[in-house]
Amino acid sequence: MSDIGMILDRIGRKLVTEVAPKLEGDYSGGHAGMSGLMAVMAGEMWDGAADRLFTEISDMRALLQAAGRQVQVPDAPSLKVSDLTAERDALARHLIEVQRDLEVREDEQSKLLNAQIWLFLIQTATARMPSPPDFPDAEG
């Protein structure tokens, strides 16, 4: 886990296990607990963001190639999450166009590629879901 992920995880766990229980019964306790959960999940997502984006980009380029689409989307100039996100978003716009075209076709090849795109979308949605944090019992 990166330093940022570790920091967010520690802040979140502190809020959930130490701060929120001391504020129990108060709106602030719920707010502290929810903020803690969000910090832990954000830390997890931060740590895997570049890898997830790299995988999405590779998979989208393969799907576009399978559709016979030549797209002029340059590779991200760096591994910064913002640069990878821009490349991914540009490829996604092309993939949406491909899928829109495939949805109205009745031939088996189009149906198969459309199913592959839907599988990709399901897999990326699943990969973007943070896992629920595992907390020991909070201090009383």
Secondary structure by P-SEA (a helix, b strand, c coil): ccaaaaaaaaaaaaaaccccccccccaaaaaaaaaaaaaaaaaaaaaaaaaaaaaaaaaaaaaaaaacccccccccccccaaaaaaaaaaaaaaaaaaaaaaaacccaaaaaaaaaaaaaaaaaaaaacccccccccccc
